[in-house]
Amino acid sequence: MGLFDFLRRRKPAIETPEQLANFIDEQAAFLVQKGIYDYARARSGPYSKVMLADEGFQSALNRSRWRAYPLGLAMMGELVEGLIAPQSGGDRRLTLDPLIALVLSVFDRYPRPEALTDEEWQAARDDLALHMDRLSLHPPKRANDIPVPFADRYFEMMPYDKPFLTPDAPTARGFMQLHLIKIKEELEERMDVEEVLRTLRGEA
């Protein structure tokens, strides 16, 4: 094995719903959390280390990331739906309904976070389910367009009171757009769409 062979290793294929669920979970968390932490560091400037170590601010960060996580799942779910929709044979519910169940199962991996109330956590799940259900009402979006309706709501979840937020929502949106484009490219390379759908539909 050459010294740099590890750089050329391909990531394992995504061939099962469980593997796809894990990928959705990881990417949804990264998508929203990195933006939150990057903004917190930039907003705090030279005091970022002190701020991030503060117990009260850590609580605010934790609340922000759990509030934003369902948005990450919604964006990831929509991205995946756009890739599997061509396999629907003209009836998108055939691929969308099992995907909705999969995305909600990822949400349900986590008990209600202490940073959120029961009502907030249930409302987040309901919003996620509704967003996914409505995907069949319009053509699949480009990866670049998926974050657009989420950007303002996501930015308002940053761990600062609204009067103290800087006008950087477009920057956050741009990061999510760029990352979703990269995720789509990775999924197109790694995911065996037919095999994943076969199992999702109970045809295994």
CORDAKA-V734601 format. One record per backbone hydrogen bond with DSSP energy under -0.5 kcal/mol. CO is the residue of the C=O (numbers start at 1). NH is the residue of the N-H. If there is no record, write none. Layout:
co,nh
CO,NH
CO,NH
//
This chain:
co,nh
2,5
4,7
5,8
6,9
13,15
14,192
16,20
17,21
18,22
19,23
20,24
21,25
22,26
23,27
24,28
25,29
26,30
27,31
28,32
29,33
30,34
31,35
32,36
33,37
34,38
35,39
36,40
37,41
38,42
39,43
40,44
41,45
44,47
45,48
47,51
48,52
49,53
50,54
51,54
54,58
55,59
56,60
57,61
58,62
59,63
60,64
61,65
62,66
63,67
64,68
65,69
66,70
68,71
68,72
69,73
70,74
71,75
72,76
73,77
74,78
75,79
76,80
77,81
78,82
79,83
80,83
80,84
81,85
84,87
85,88
86,89
88,91
90,92
91,94
92,95
92,96
93,97
95,99
96,100
97,101
98,102
99,103
100,104
101,105
102,106
103,107
104,108
106,109
107,110
113,116
117,121
118,122
119,123
120,124
121,125
122,126
123,127
124,128
125,129
126,130
127,131
128,132
129,133
130,134
132,135
133,136
134,137
135,138
142,145
142,146
143,146
143,147
145,148
147,150
147,151
148,151
150,154
151,155
152,156
154,157
155,158
158,160
161,164
162,165
166,168
168,171
168,172
169,173
170,174
171,175
172,176
173,177
174,178
175,179
176,180
177,181
178,182
179,183
180,184
181,185
182,186
183,187
184,188
185,189
186,190
187,191
190,14
191,193
192,196
193,197
194,198
195,199
196,200
197,201
198,203
199,202
//
